[in-house]
Amino acid sequence: MNVEEIIKEREEKEQELQQGYDNLNNYMDKLEYIYKILETGHTYYLEWKGNNFFCNDYLELLKEKLNKEVHSDDDFVDFIDKYLISKINNVHTEIGPLDYDDLEEIQPQDNIETHEKFKNENVNINFIEDTVIIKIRSFKKAFIEEDKYIFDNLDLYLKDNNVNNIVIDIRNNGGGSDAYFRYFSCFTDENLDFHDRLYDLFMQKELDFKWNPILAGNNKKHYNKYLLVDKEVFSTAETLAKFCKQSGYATIVGEPTLGDGGGFTLFHIQLADGIYNGVQSKKYKNEWKLIGKNMGLYFSTDAPINNKGEIQYEGYFNTLPDIECKGEDALDVVLEQIYKTQ
């Protein structure tokens, strides 16, 4: 299937879900609406986990609690988080801000020392002989533009220096946006397809498609590329691991990942307007110096399927490395691999 067509169809479905929610004018109807969305997206997952709590009795219980506990939009957000999101217990289903106030941006300066051009709070690049080691904490959208300065400088460095080995360290990286992958184009000279297959639970159809997470860059040099992983690698970070495994883009070194890297970007529905002052408010005021705004529900829309076209979660949640070792030893193993052959 054409990826652009799938994305357009998904956007229309997401808008349809948002409009359905916006047309509701009381918390009871909103509860039933969100309950149905979460039930649709998680029934198979919870049955696999042995904890499918969606049933009429539980919904009736929530309705009773709603009348006692919910008196504002912030109360409603906390209610959904407490009685539904926490019970699902899936990192890809959460309550969180759709926007932020007071995002402190990093403004690069032209007069900083050379080594500082390759370091900020999210990325740290080091050099050992002809090897570049790139540590990336997160692929969150908030860092994409901030990190551009670092990768622009790295691109220039690669053109002017003798580099043969690229080590991308995503240990403890919990994911974010696959738009971040564009920075890795300077390490390759060819387009590589990534094949994915899943079932969209909301559009009710199988999606079988190919796409190019990393487009070919201008640098025609071949690099020996390694990806360091551990058991905390998840979501979009896992997508990168799956891509490397499937395409051979990089040799994967470390532990089996946490996984869940298939599918598209999460859907979201805005639940409340303005600054959020509920139970989690301190979290968003302290995390990355942000204040949560316009709280929304994030949820996945798809499920993995096997070769028979059946939904099957077993075996979906990790990528096995090409060279297996303890996560904390992965860099040492790679460096030994590189320099013992020279």
C-alpha positions, 0 to 999 in steps of 0.5 A: 500500500502507498504510505502517503495514502495510508497517512491521509486516511489515518488523519481523516479517521483521527479528525473524525474521532476528535469531532465525535468527542467535541460534539459531546457536552457532558462528562458521562457521554465523554466517558462512554466515548473514551471507554469505547475508543480504549476498548477498541484499541486494547481488547486484543492486547489485554486478552494477550496480557490476561487482563481484559477488564472491559465489560459492562459491569466496569463501565457502570462502576465508572459511571457511579464514580464519575458523578462523585469525582468529576467536577471539572475538565482537569478532574475528568483527565485525572479520572480517565488516567486513574481508572482506564490508562493505569489499568491498561498499563501500556506506555503507548496509551497515556494522558499528556499535553498536546502543547507546552508553555515555557519550552526552554530552547537551546540557542547554539552560539558561533563562538563555542569550542569545537567539542561543544558543537557536538553536545547538548542535553539530548545528544553527545558525540565523541570521537575515538580515532576513526570512529564517531560515537553518537549517544542519543537519549530521546527521539522526542519531537521537542529535540528534533530542531534543537539537535539539527545544529549538532548533526549539521556540524557532524556532517561537515566533520565527516567531510573533512576528517577520516572516519570509517565507523559510526556507532549510534547509541540508543540504549535507554532511548524510549522513542519519540518521532521517526522524523528524527531519522532524517539525521542519519542520512549522512551515514549512507548512500542508498535508499533502504526499504523497511517493510511493516505489516499490521492491522488497523483496529479503527479502520478495520483493515490490514496495512501492508506497506514499505517506506524509507525511514532514512533517505540516502545522503550526499556522502558516498563513502561507506561507513561501518555502522553499529547500533547499541541497544538494551532492554529499555529501547522502545517505540520509535527507538525500537523502529530504528532497531527493526529497520537496522535488523531488516535492512542491514543498515547497521550491526545491532549490538547489546540486549534484546530490546523492549520493543513495540516499534511497529506501526504509525504515530499514535492517534490523539484526542484533545480532552481539555483546553488550556493549562492543566492543573490536575494531579499530574501538573507537577510532572509537566512543570518539572519535566524539561521545564515545561508546563502541560497545556491542552491535555489529550489522550494518546493511543495506538490504533494498530496491532501486529499480525502474523503471516496468516493475517491474524492478530498476534502480540507474541514475539512482537515486543523485541528485536534480537541483536546481531551481537548479543551482550550485556547492554552496559558492555555494548560499546566496549564490544563494538570498539573491540570488534572494530580495532581487533580487525585493524 
